[in-house]
Amino acid sequence: STIDLSRTESSTKNETKVVVHRQTGKIADYIEIDYNDLEIYDKCGRGSFGTVYRGLWKSRNKIVAIKKLLQLENEAEILSTCSHRNIIQFYGIVSKDSNYCIITEYAEYGSLRDFIKQHDLYQEFGLDLILKWAHDIALGINYLHSEAPIKILHRDLKSNNVLITNGEDPTCKICDFGSSRFGIQTTKMSVIGTFPWMSPEIIQSKPANQSADVWSYGVVLWELITGEVPFKGIEEFQIAFLVVEREHRLPIPSGCPPVLSNLMQLCWQTDPGDRPSFKQILATLDQIDLDDDAKAEIDSLFTMNKAKWEQEIEQTFERLKKIEDDLHIKEKLLEAREKRLREMEMELITSGTKLLNIEGHDVNSWSEIDVYEWIKKIGTKYGRDEIGAYCDKFLNHNINGKRLMMMNKADLRNIGIASEGHIIDLYHEIHNLKIENIRLLNFPPLKTQNQIKTQTSLRNISFNLLIGAHILHAKKPEETKWKMFVDTDECEDSKDVNITSCIQDVKFSSRGHFEQHYVNRPPFVMRNWVRSVPEDTKIICTIHYDV
């Protein structure tokens, strides 16, 4: 069933070759498939950015998976470069008449997550299948990291994105490359993925590399061994808090074979540099496979202990749910993300990025970083470092220009300034700033030639805007909870810019379903969960940019 791409010139009239590889400038081995040559059957899943259907490729008389998209992103490019038995096979695309689709092989057994839900892997198929599938997945990701023509970060490895093909030898294959990126070098990451499988550095939007996929693999291995759902019943905000702040990991049940327990623990090291590579993971799995005595010992431990693992894991999850199970969890996570965003902004400042000259601009439009810089200048003016050091207090209390103008002496005490002398000096400076701002607004100065030149040097940047929803599924539809979010991802011309700071505020509204939600600082996520998803729900997302 493999397509011979070298002979596409003589293919049927429903196929044409597509060229231009956006990432590399090379010709991409795409086959353009006529949308009318496809017959869509039933829905069989969802990917990162589209819905997947089972269908028929008529001219080939082949059952295929058809992923319908709003637009073609880099997923087709990534798949077109891959050729490996543990990566889902790519057949072609539909890119005409606004019917955007990616066509891949159809995996009859569905996702690994669904298969684990329906079967007890150990009881029904034995240890050999568990180890084989663990090996399959590691081979697939190792190919992406080390052997593919262009190295690839998957960024959303989870059991839902591992498919099982039918046949005498059922095989696991990696799918859904909607969140993937070319290259394995450390890069800034937006929050991409699914929280139970996400590494701490991705949760915090820190730079990440291929070690993030290693963390996710550890979670998938845990699923294969235990048959359980990772962090079952725990909300995403709480998972993030437990993993990042408390350094909790998925519970490895007592009696778990030490070689597998140690492998999972290595995958979940906080420092990405301490996690193994997939070559090392494969070496460990090969060593188990070649040692009959070790396999017999593992088999024995499974037989003796697996029955009690479910209860043990459930008790652990119940205990985790009760750990600060209130709004403080969400507040602390938001504080952690905001702190990281501030650190990123300060990195830009210290690395030589020039801020706009805040003098000559309406103070009411100043950002928190502008106030931070102004306080530092006040310290320099007085020749006293202790006053300049207060800039962190203003930043930590989210003091922007508008709030600065309203501050009195009591407010200065409330943010942690104890010295009465410093309070008097700062209040005096704020008072003078108000007077200067009134003059600026009522008697604006003429623009100098330098200012005109500065304005003309501003540049346009582009970035990807990600709009989606976090969904917490429940047994009853009316108990399902969800919340909308807006995130960003960089493009080639915006790698030197903190993209998140380009968004001024976001407003989510839905007539008749929930009250308007207004978010004026990152992360741009609805603060409250919304229950149930009526079929006619339409959500309006209004985004204002800071230009």
VEXROLUM-208646 format. One record per residue (C-alpha): residue number from 0; residue in one letter; x, y, z. Coordinates in steps of 0.25 Angstrom, whole numbers, plus 2048, in hexadecimal, padded with zeros to 3 digits. Each point is the difference from the previous one (the first is absolute). Layout:
// VEXROLUM-208646
(NUM; "a"; (X; Y; Z)),
...
***
This chain:
// VEXROLUM-208646
(0; "s"; (800; 800; 800)),
(1; "t"; (80C; 809; 800)),
(2; "i"; (7FF; 80C; 7F6)),
(3; "d"; (80B; 801; 7F6)),
(4; "l"; (802; 80F; 800)),
(5; "s"; (80A; 7FF; 7F4)),
(6; "r"; (7F5; 7FB; 7F7)),
(7; "t"; (7F6; 80B; 803)),
(8; "e"; (800; 805; 7F2)),
(9; "s"; (7F9; 7F4; 7FB)),
(10; "s"; (7F6; 800; 80B)),
(11; "t"; (7F1; 801; 7FE)),
(12; "k"; (7FA; 80D; 7FB)),
(13; "n"; (7FB; 802; 80F)),
(14; "e"; (80E; 803; 805)),
(15; "t"; (80A; 80B; 7FD)),
(16; "k"; (80E; 803; 807)),
(17; "v"; (801; 80B; 809)),
(18; "v"; (80D; 808; 802)),
(19; "v"; (807; 80A; 809)),
(20; "h"; (804; 7FC; 80E)),
(21; "r"; (7FE; 80C; 809)),
(22; "q"; (80B; 7FC; 80A)),
(23; "t"; (80B; 7FB; 7F7)),
(24; "g"; (7FD; 806; 7F3)),
(25; "k"; (801; 7F2; 7FA)),
(26; "i"; (7F6; 7F9; 7F8)),
(27; "a"; (7F6; 7FA; 809)),
(28; "d"; (7FB; 7F2; 7FC)),
(29; "y"; (7F1; 803; 801)),
(30; "i"; (7F5; 7F9; 7F8)),
(31; "e"; (7F4; 809; 7FD)),
(32; "i"; (7F4; 7F8; 802)),
(33; "d"; (7F3; 804; 7F9)),
(34; "y"; (7F5; 802; 80B)),
(35; "n"; (7F6; 7F9; 7F7)),
(36; "d"; (809; 7F4; 800)),
(37; "l"; (7FD; 7FE; 80F)),
(38; "e"; (7F4; 7FB; 807)),
(39; "i"; (7FE; 804; 80E)),
(40; "y"; (7FA; 7F5; 80A)),
(41; "d"; (800; 802; 80F)),
(42; "k"; (808; 809; 80A)),
(43; "c"; (80B; 7F8; 807)),
(44; "g"; (807; 80B; 808)),
(45; "r"; (805; 80E; 802)),
(46; "g"; (80E; 805; 7FD)),
(47; "s"; (807; 80D; 805)),
(48; "f"; (7FA; 809; 7F6)),
(49; "g"; (7F5; 7F7; 7F9)),
(50; "t"; (7F6; 7F5; 800)),
(51; "v"; (804; 7F2; 7FA)),
(52; "y"; (7F7; 7F7; 7F8)),
(53; "r"; (801; 7F2; 7FB)),
(54; "g"; (7FE; 801; 7F1)),
(55; "l"; (802; 7F9; 7F2)),
(56; "w"; (80B; 805; 7F6)),
(57; "k"; (7F7; 7FB; 7F4)),
(58; "s"; (80B; 800; 7F5)),
(59; "r"; (809; 7F7; 809)),
(60; "n"; (7F4; 7F8; 806)),
(61; "k"; (807; 803; 80E)),
(62; "i"; (7FA; 803; 80D)),
(63; "v"; (808; 80C; 806)),
(64; "a"; (7FF; 80A; 80B)),
(65; "i"; (7FC; 80E; 7FB)),
(66; "k"; (803; 80C; 80A)),
(67; "k"; (7F8; 80C; 7FC)),
(68; "l"; (807; 80E; 803)),
(69; "l"; (7FC; 80E; 800)),
(70; "q"; (80E; 803; 7F9)),
(71; "l"; (80C; 7F8; 7FC)),
(72; "e"; (80B; 802; 80A)),
(73; "n"; (80E; 7F9; 801)),
(74; "e"; (7FA; 7F3; 804)),
(75; "a"; (800; 7FB; 7F1)),
(76; "e"; (80E; 805; 7FF)),
(77; "i"; (805; 7F8; 80C)),
(78; "l"; (7F9; 7F4; 7FC)),
(79; "s"; (805; 801; 7F2)),
(80; "t"; (80E; 7FF; 805)),
(81; "c"; (7FE; 7F3; 808)),
(82; "s"; (801; 7F2; 7FC)),
(83; "h"; (800; 7F6; 80C)),
(84; "r"; (7F8; 7F4; 804)),
(85; "n"; (7FC; 807; 80D)),
(86; "i"; (7FC; 80D; 7FA)),
(87; "i"; (7F2; 800; 7FA)),
(88; "q"; (801; 800; 7F0)),
(89; "f"; (7FD; 80C; 7F9)),
(90; "y"; (7F9; 7FF; 7F2)),
(91; "g"; (7FD; 80E; 7FC)),
(92; "i"; (7F8; 80D; 802)),
(93; "v"; (7F3; 807; 7FB)),
(94; "s"; (803; 80F; 7FE)),
(95; "k"; (7F6; 805; 7F6)),
(96; "d"; (7F2; 807; 801)),
(97; "s"; (802; 802; 80F)),
(98; "n"; (7FF; 7F1; 803)),
(99; "y"; (80D; 7FF; 808)),
(100; "c"; (803; 7F1; 804)),
(101; "i"; (80C; 7F7; 803)),
(102; "i"; (7FF; 7F2; 7FC)),
(103; "t"; (807; 7F5; 808)),
(104; "e"; (7FF; 7F1; 802)),
(105; "y"; (7F4; 7FB; 808)),
(106; "a"; (803; 7F9; 80D)),
(107; "e"; (7F5; 7F6; 803)),
(108; "y"; (802; 7FE; 80E)),
(109; "g"; (800; 80F; 803)),
(110; "s"; (808; 808; 80B)),
(111; "l"; (808; 7F9; 80B)),
(112; "r"; (7F8; 808; 80A)),
(113; "d"; (7F3; 7FA; 7FB)),
(114; "f"; (806; 7F2; 7FF)),
(115; "i"; (805; 801; 80F)),
(116; "k"; (7F2; 804; 804)),
(117; "q"; (7FA; 7F4; 7F9)),
(118; "h"; (80A; 7F5; 804)),
(119; "d"; (809; 7FC; 80C)),
(120; "l"; (80D; 7FF; 7F8)),
(121; "y"; (807; 7F7; 809)),
(122; "q"; (7F5; 7F6; 803)),
(123; "e"; (7FB; 7FF; 7F2)),
(124; "f"; (80D; 801; 7F8)),
(125; "g"; (80C; 7FE; 80A)),
(126; "l"; (80D; 808; 803)),
(127; "d"; (806; 7FE; 7F2)),
(128; "l"; (7F5; 809; 7F9)),
(129; "i"; (802; 80B; 80B)),
(130; "l"; (80F; 800; 7FE)),
(131; "k"; (7FF; 7FF; 7F0)),
(132; "w"; (7F7; 80C; 800)),
(133; "a"; (809; 808; 809)),
(134; "h"; (80B; 7FC; 7F7)),
(135; "d"; (7F8; 805; 7F3)),
(136; "i"; (7FD; 80D; 806)),
(137; "a"; (80E; 803; 804)),
(138; "l"; (805; 7FC; 7F2)),
(139; "g"; (7F6; 809; 7FA)),
(140; "i"; (805; 80C; 808)),
(141; "n"; (80E; 7FC; 7FF)),
(142; "y"; (7FF; 801; 7F1)),
(143; "l"; (7FA; 80E; 801)),
(144; "h"; (80B; 805; 809)),
(145; "s"; (80C; 7F9; 7FA)),
(146; "e"; (7FD; 7F9; 7F3)),
(147; "a"; (7F6; 808; 7F8)),
(148; "p"; (806; 809; 7F4)),
(149; "i"; (7FC; 80C; 808)),
(150; "k"; (800; 7FE; 80F)),
(151; "i"; (7F2; 802; 807)),
(152; "l"; (7FA; 803; 80D)),
(153; "h"; (7F2; 7FA; 802)),
(154; "r"; (7FC; 809; 80C)),
(155; "d"; (7F3; 7F8; 802)),
(156; "l"; (803; 7F2; 803)),
(157; "k"; (7F5; 7F9; 807)),
(158; "s"; (7F8; 7F3; 7FF)),
(159; "n"; (7F6; 807; 7F8)),
(160; "n"; (80A; 803; 7F5)),
(161; "v"; (805; 7F1; 7FF)),
(162; "l"; (7F8; 7F8; 7F7)),
(163; "i"; (800; 7F1; 7FF)),
(164; "t"; (7FF; 7F9; 7F2)),
(165; "n"; (7F9; 7F3; 7FD)),
(166; "g"; (807; 7F4; 7FB)),
(167; "e"; (807; 7F3; 805)),
(168; "d"; (80A; 809; 807)),
(169; "p"; (7F9; 80C; 806)),
(170; "t"; (809; 80C; 800)),
(171; "c"; (800; 80E; 807)),
(172; "k"; (802; 80C; 7F7)),
(173; "i"; (802; 80F; 804)),
(174; "c"; (7F5; 809; 7FA)),
(175; "d"; (7FB; 80F; 801)),
(176; "f"; (80C; 809; 7FD)),
(177; "g"; (7F7; 80D; 801)),
(178; "s"; (808; 805; 80B)),
(179; "s"; (80E; 7FB; 7FB)),
(180; "r"; (80C; 808; 7FC)),
(181; "f"; (80C; 7FE; 7F7)),
(182; "g"; (80D; 800; 808)),
(183; "i"; (804; 7FB; 80E)),
(184; "q"; (808; 80C; 805)),
(185; "t"; (7FB; 807; 80D)),
(186; "t"; (7F5; 809; 7FC)),
(187; "k"; (7F5; 809; 806)),
(188; "m"; (7F3; 7F8; 802)),
(189; "s"; (7F2; 804; 801)),
(190; "v"; (7F7; 7F8; 809)),
(191; "i"; (7FE; 7F5; 7F6)),
(192; "g"; (7FB; 7F2; 803)),
(193; "t"; (7F7; 7F9; 80B)),
(194; "f"; (803; 803; 80F)),
(195; "p"; (801; 7F1; 805)),
(196; "w"; (80B; 7FE; 7F5)),
(197; "m"; (807; 80D; 801)),
(198; "s"; (80E; 803; 805)),
(199; "p"; (802; 80B; 80B)),
(200; "e"; (808; 808; 7F6)),
(201; "i"; (7F4; 800; 7F6)),
(202; "i"; (7F6; 803; 80B)),
(203; "q"; (808; 80C; 804)),
(204; "s"; (803; 805; 7F1)),
(205; "k"; (80F; 7FE; 802)),
(206; "p"; (809; 7FC; 7F5)),
(207; "a"; (7FF; 7F2; 7FD)),
(208; "n"; (807; 7F5; 7F7)),
(209; "q"; (7FE; 7F1; 7FD)),
(210; "s"; (801; 7FD; 80F)),
(211; "a"; (7F1; 805; 801)),
(212; "d"; (7FC; 7F4; 7F7)),
(213; "v"; (808; 7F7; 809)),
(214; "w"; (7F7; 805; 80C)),
(215; "s"; (7F4; 7FD; 7F8)),
(216; "y"; (805; 7F2; 7FC)),
(217; "g"; (801; 7FD; 80F)),
(218; "v"; (7F2; 803; 802)),
(219; "v"; (7FC; 7F7; 7F4)),
(220; "l"; (809; 7F5; 806)),
(221; "w"; (7F8; 802; 80E)),
(222; "e"; (7F3; 7FE; 7F8)),
(223; "l"; (805; 7F3; 7FA)),
(224; "i"; (805; 7FA; 80D)),
(225; "t"; (7F4; 804; 809)),
(226; "g"; (7F4; 801; 7F6)),
(227; "e"; (7FC; 80D; 807)),
(228; "v"; (7FD; 80E; 7FC)),
(229; "p"; (80B; 80A; 804)),
(230; "f"; (7FB; 80A; 80B)),
(231; "k"; (7F2; 7FA; 7FE)),
(232; "g"; (7F5; 80A; 806)),
(233; "i"; (80A; 80B; 803)),
(234; "e"; (7FE; 80E; 7F9)),
(235; "e"; (80B; 805; 7F7)),
(236; "f"; (803; 80C; 808)),
(237; "q"; (803; 7F7; 80C)),
(238; "i"; (808; 7F6; 7F8)),
(239; "a"; (809; 80C; 7FB)),
(240; "f"; (801; 804; 80F)),
(241; "l"; (803; 7F2; 805)),
(242; "v"; (80B; 7FE; 7F5)),
(243; "v"; (807; 80D; 800)),
(244; "e"; (7FF; 806; 80E)),
(245; "r"; (7FF; 7F3; 809)),
(246; "e"; (808; 7F7; 7F6)),
(247; "h"; (7F6; 7F5; 801)),
(248; "r"; (801; 7F5; 7F6)),
(249; "l"; (7F6; 7F5; 7FC)),
(250; "p"; (800; 7F5; 80B)),
(251; "i"; (808; 7F4; 7FC)),
(252; "p"; (7F9; 7F5; 808)),
(253; "s"; (807; 7F7; 80A)),
(254; "g"; (805; 7F3; 7FA)),
(255; "c"; (803; 806; 7F2)),
(256; "p"; (80C; 7FA; 7FA)),
(257; "p"; (80C; 808; 804)),
(258; "v"; (805; 801; 7F1)),
(259; "l"; (7F3; 806; 7FB)),
(260; "s"; (7FF; 809; 80D)),
(261; "n"; (80E; 806; 7FE)),
(262; "l"; (7FD; 803; 7F2)),
(263; "m"; (7F3; 808; 803)),
(264; "q"; (807; 807; 80B)),
(265; "l"; (80C; 804; 7F6)),
(266; "c"; (7F6; 805; 7F6)),
(267; "w"; (7FA; 809; 80A)),
(268; "q"; (80C; 807; 805)),
(269; "t"; (7FD; 80F; 803)),
(270; "d"; (80D; 804; 7F9)),
(271; "p"; (7FF; 7FC; 7F1)),
(272; "g"; (80F; 7FE; 7FF)),
(273; "d"; (7FE; 7F4; 80A)),
(274; "r"; (7F6; 7F9; 7F7)),
(275; "p"; (805; 7F4; 7F7)),
(276; "s"; (800; 801; 7F1)),
(277; "f"; (7F7; 7F7; 7F8)),
(278; "k"; (80D; 7F8; 7FC)),
(279; "q"; (802; 7FD; 80F)),
(280; "i"; (7F1; 7FD; 802)),
(281; "l"; (801; 7F6; 7F4)),
(282; "a"; (80D; 7FA; 806)),
(283; "t"; (7F9; 7FD; 80D)),
(284; "l"; (7F4; 7FA; 7F9)),
(285; "d"; (809; 7F7; 7F8)),
(286; "q"; (807; 7FB; 80C)),
(287; "i"; (7F3; 7FC; 806)),
(288; "d"; (7FC; 7F9; 7F3)),
(289; "l"; (80D; 7F8; 7FF)),
(290; "d"; (800; 7FC; 80F)),
(291; "d"; (7F6; 7F4; 802)),
(292; "d"; (803; 800; 80F)),
(293; "a"; (7FD; 80F; 801)),
(294; "k"; (7F3; 7FE; 7F8)),
(295; "a"; (7FC; 7F5; 809)),
(296; "e"; (802; 808; 80C)),
(297; "i"; (7F8; 80C; 7FB)),
(298; "d"; (7F5; 7F6; 7FC)),
(299; "s"; (800; 7FB; 80E)),
(300; "l"; (7FF; 80D; 806)),
(301; "f"; (7F4; 804; 7F7)),
(302; "t"; (7F9; 7F3; 804)),
(303; "m"; (801; 803; 80E)),
(304; "n"; (7FE; 80F; 801)),
(305; "k"; (7F8; 805; 7F5)),
(306; "a"; (7F2; 7FD; 806)),
(307; "k"; (802; 809; 80B)),
(308; "w"; (807; 80C; 7F8)),
(309; "e"; (7F2; 806; 7FC)),
(310; "q"; (7FC; 802; 80E)),
(311; "e"; (80E; 805; 804)),
(312; "i"; (800; 80A; 7F4)),
(313; "e"; (7F2; 805; 803)),
(314; "q"; (803; 802; 80F)),
(315; "t"; (80C; 809; 7FB)),
(316; "f"; (7F8; 808; 7F7)),
(317; "e"; (7F5; 802; 80A)),
(318; "r"; (80B; 805; 80A)),
(319; "l"; (806; 80A; 7F5)),
(320; "k"; (7F2; 805; 7FD)),
(321; "k"; (7FF; 805; 80F)),
(322; "i"; (80E; 807; 7FF)),
(323; "e"; (7FC; 80F; 801)),
(324; "d"; (7F3; 7FD; 7F8)),
(325; "d"; (7FC; 80E; 800)),
(326; "l"; (802; 80D; 7F8)),
(327; "h"; (80E; 801; 805)),
(328; "i"; (805; 7F6; 7F7)),
(329; "k"; (7FB; 808; 7F4)),
(330; "e"; (805; 80D; 805)),
(331; "k"; (80E; 7FA; 803)),
(332; "l"; (801; 7FA; 7F2)),
(333; "l"; (7FC; 80D; 7FA)),
(334; "e"; (80A; 807; 808)),
(335; "a"; (80B; 7F6; 7FC)),
(336; "r"; (7FC; 803; 7F1)),
(337; "e"; (800; 80F; 802)),
(338; "k"; (80D; 7FF; 807)),
(339; "r"; (806; 7F8; 7F4)),
(340; "l"; (7FA; 80B; 7F7)),
(341; "r"; (807; 80B; 808)),
(342; "e"; (80D; 7F8; 7FF)),
(343; "m"; (7FF; 7FF; 7F1)),
(344; "e"; (7FD; 80F; 7FF)),
(345; "m"; (80C; 803; 809)),
(346; "e"; (809; 7F7; 7F8)),
(347; "l"; (7FC; 808; 7F4)),
(348; "i"; (804; 80D; 807)),
(349; "t"; (80E; 7FB; 805)),
(350; "s"; (803; 7F9; 7F3)),
(351; "g"; (801; 80E; 7F9)),
(352; "t"; (7F1; 801; 7FB)),
(353; "k"; (7FD; 80F; 800)),
(354; "l"; (7F3; 804; 807)),
(355; "l"; (7F8; 80C; 7FB)),
(356; "n"; (804; 80D; 806)),
(357; "i"; (7F4; 801; 80A)),
(358; "e"; (802; 80F; 803)),
(359; "g"; (7F7; 807; 7F6)),
(360; "h"; (7F6; 7F5; 800)),
(361; "d"; (7F2; 801; 808)),
(362; "v"; (803; 7FA; 80E)),
(363; "n"; (7F2; 7F9; 7FF)),
(364; "s"; (806; 7F7; 7F5)),
(365; "w"; (80C; 7FC; 807)),
(366; "s"; (802; 7F1; 802)),
(367; "e"; (804; 7F9; 80D)),
(368; "i"; (80E; 7FF; 7FA)),
(369; "d"; (800; 80F; 7FD)),
(370; "v"; (7FD; 803; 80E)),
(371; "y"; (80B; 7F7; 804)),
(372; "e"; (80A; 808; 7F8)),
(373; "w"; (7FB; 80D; 805)),
(374; "i"; (802; 7FC; 80F)),
(375; "k"; (80E; 7FB; 7FC)),
(376; "k"; (803; 80E; 7FA)),
(377; "i"; (7FB; 807; 80D)),
(378; "g"; (80A; 7F8; 808)),
(379; "t"; (80B; 804; 7F7)),
(380; "k"; (7FB; 80F; 801)),
(381; "y"; (801; 7FF; 80F)),
(382; "g"; (80D; 7F9; 7FF)),
(383; "r"; (7FA; 7F5; 80A)),
(384; "d"; (7FF; 7F2; 7FB)),
(385; "e"; (7F6; 7FC; 80B)),
(386; "i"; (7F5; 809; 7F9)),
(387; "g"; (804; 7FA; 7F3)),
(388; "a"; (7FE; 7F2; 806)),
(389; "y"; (7F1; 803; 803)),
(390; "c"; (7FE; 7FD; 7F1)),
(391; "d"; (7FE; 7F2; 803)),
(392; "k"; (7F5; 803; 80A)),
(393; "f"; (7F8; 808; 7F5)),
(394; "l"; (802; 7F5; 7F6)),
(395; "n"; (7FB; 7F5; 80A)),
(396; "h"; (7F4; 808; 803)),
(397; "n"; (7FD; 802; 7F1)),
(398; "i"; (801; 810; 801)),
(399; "n"; (7FE; 805; 7F2)),
(400; "g"; (7FF; 80F; 7FC)),
(401; "k"; (7F2; 802; 803)),
(402; "r"; (801; 7FA; 80E)),
(403; "l"; (80D; 808; 803)),
(404; "m"; (7F8; 80D; 7FE)),
(405; "m"; (7F6; 7FC; 80A)),
(406; "m"; (80A; 7FC; 80B)),
(407; "n"; (801; 807; 80E)),
(408; "k"; (809; 7FE; 80B)),
(409; "a"; (7F7; 7F5; 806)),
(410; "d"; (801; 7F8; 7F3)),
(411; "l"; (80F; 802; 800)),
(412; "r"; (800; 7FA; 80E)),
(413; "n"; (7F7; 7F4; 7FC)),
(414; "i"; (809; 7FC; 7F5)),
(415; "g"; (80B; 7FE; 80B)),
(416; "i"; (808; 80D; 800)),
(417; "a"; (803; 802; 80F)),
(418; "s"; (809; 80C; 800)),
(419; "e"; (7F8; 80D; 802)),
(420; "g"; (80B; 808; 7FA)),
(421; "h"; (800; 7F8; 7F3)),
(422; "i"; (7F0; 801; 800)),
(423; "i"; (801; 80F; 800)),
(424; "d"; (80A; 800; 7F5)),
(425; "l"; (7F8; 7F6; 7F7)),
(426; "y"; (7F3; 807; 803)),
(427; "h"; (807; 80E; 7FC)),
(428; "e"; (805; 7FA; 7F3)),
(429; "i"; (7F2; 7FA; 7FD)),
(430; "h"; (7F9; 80D; 803)),
(431; "n"; (80A; 807; 7F6)),
(432; "l"; (7FE; 7F5; 7F6)),
(433; "k"; (7F1; 803; 800)),
(434; "i"; (802; 80F; 7FE)),
(435; "e"; (80A; 7FD; 7F4)),
(436; "n"; (7F6; 7F6; 7FA)),
(437; "i"; (7F4; 80B; 801)),
(438; "r"; (80A; 80A; 7F8)),
(439; "l"; (803; 7F5; 7F6)),
(440; "l"; (7F1; 7FD; 7FD)),
(441; "n"; (7FC; 80E; 800)),
(442; "f"; (80C; 806; 7F9)),
(443; "p"; (807; 7F5; 7F8)),
(444; "p"; (80E; 803; 7FB)),
(445; "l"; (803; 801; 7F1)),
(446; "k"; (807; 7F3; 7FB)),
(447; "t"; (80F; 801; 7FE)),
(448; "q"; (806; 7FB; 7F3)),
(449; "n"; (806; 7F4; 809)),
(450; "q"; (7F2; 7FD; 805)),
(451; "i"; (7FB; 7FF; 7F1)),
(452; "k"; (80C; 7F7; 7FC)),
(453; "t"; (7FD; 7F7; 80C)),
(454; "q"; (7F2; 7FF; 7FC)),
(455; "t"; (803; 7FC; 7F2)),
(456; "s"; (80A; 7F5; 805)),
(457; "l"; (7F5; 7F8; 806)),
(458; "r"; (7FE; 7F3; 7FA)),
(459; "n"; (7F5; 7F6; 7FD)),
(460; "i"; (800; 7F2; 806)),
(461; "s"; (7F8; 7F4; 7FE)),
(462; "f"; (7FC; 7F5; 80A)),
(463; "n"; (7F7; 7F4; 801)),
(464; "l"; (7F3; 802; 809)),
(465; "l"; (7FB; 7F4; 807)),
(466; "i"; (7F2; 800; 804)),
(467; "g"; (7FA; 7F4; 807)),
(468; "a"; (7F9; 7FA; 80D)),
(469; "h"; (805; 7F8; 80B)),
(470; "i"; (7F5; 7F5; 803)),
(471; "l"; (7FE; 7F8; 80C)),
(472; "h"; (7F7; 7F4; 7FC)),
(473; "a"; (7F6; 7FA; 80A)),
(474; "k"; (7F7; 7F4; 7FF)),
(475; "k"; (7F4; 809; 7FE)),
(476; "p"; (800; 80A; 7F5)),
(477; "e"; (7FA; 80B; 809)),
(478; "e"; (80C; 7FE; 80A)),
(479; "t"; (80B; 802; 7F5)),
(480; "k"; (808; 80D; 803)),
(481; "w"; (808; 808; 7F6)),
(482; "k"; (806; 80E; 7FF)),
(483; "m"; (806; 807; 7F3)),
(484; "f"; (80E; 805; 7FF)),
(485; "v"; (809; 808; 7F6)),
(486; "d"; (80E; 7FD; 7FF)),
(487; "t"; (80B; 804; 7F6)),
(488; "d"; (80B; 7F9; 7F8)),
(489; "e"; (80C; 807; 7F9)),
(490; "c"; (803; 801; 7F1)),
(491; "e"; (80E; 802; 7FA)),
(492; "d"; (7FF; 80F; 800)),
(493; "s"; (7FC; 801; 80F)),
(494; "k"; (80A; 7F7; 807)),
(495; "d"; (806; 80C; 807)),
(496; "v"; (7F3; 805; 805)),
(497; "n"; (7F8; 7FC; 80D)),
(498; "i"; (7F3; 7FD; 7F8)),
(499; "t"; (7F7; 7FF; 80C)),
(500; "s"; (803; 80F; 803)),
(501; "c"; (7FA; 804; 7F2)),
(502; "i"; (7F2; 7FC; 805)),
(503; "q"; (7FA; 80B; 809)),
(504; "d"; (7F3; 7F9; 804)),
(505; "v"; (7F6; 7F5; 7FC)),
(506; "k"; (7F1; 800; 802)),
(507; "f"; (7F8; 7F3; 7FF)),
(508; "s"; (7F1; 801; 7FE)),
(509; "s"; (7F4; 7F7; 7FD)),
(510; "r"; (7F2; 805; 7FF)),
(511; "g"; (7F7; 7F8; 809)),
(512; "h"; (80B; 7F6; 805)),
(513; "f"; (809; 808; 80A)),
(514; "e"; (804; 80D; 804)),
(515; "q"; (80B; 808; 7F9)),
(516; "h"; (80E; 7FC; 805)),
(517; "y"; (80A; 80B; 7FF)),
(518; "v"; (80F; 7FD; 801)),
(519; "n"; (80A; 80B; 800)),
(520; "r"; (80D; 7F9; 803)),
(521; "p"; (806; 7F2; 7FC)),
(522; "p"; (7FD; 7F5; 801)),
(523; "f"; (7F4; 803; 7F8)),
(524; "v"; (7F7; 7F6; 805)),
(525; "m"; (7F1; 801; 805)),
(526; "r"; (801; 801; 810)),
(527; "n"; (7F4; 7F7; 802)),
(528; "w"; (7FB; 7F3; 7FB)),
(529; "v"; (7F4; 7FF; 7F7)),
(530; "r"; (7F7; 7F4; 802)),
(531; "s"; (7FA; 7F8; 7F5)),
(532; "v"; (801; 802; 7F1)),
(533; "p"; (7F3; 803; 7F9)),
(534; "e"; (800; 7FD; 7F1)),
(535; "d"; (7FD; 80E; 7FC)),
(536; "t"; (80B; 806; 808)),
(537; "k"; (807; 80C; 7F8)),
(538; "i"; (80C; 807; 807)),
(539; "i"; (805; 80D; 7FC)),
(540; "c"; (80F; 803; 803)),
(541; "t"; (804; 80E; 7FF)),
(542; "i"; (80F; 803; 800)),
(543; "h"; (806; 80E; 802)),
(544; "y"; (80E; 801; 7FC)),
(545; "d"; (80B; 80A; 807)),
(546; "v"; (805; 807; 7F4)),
***
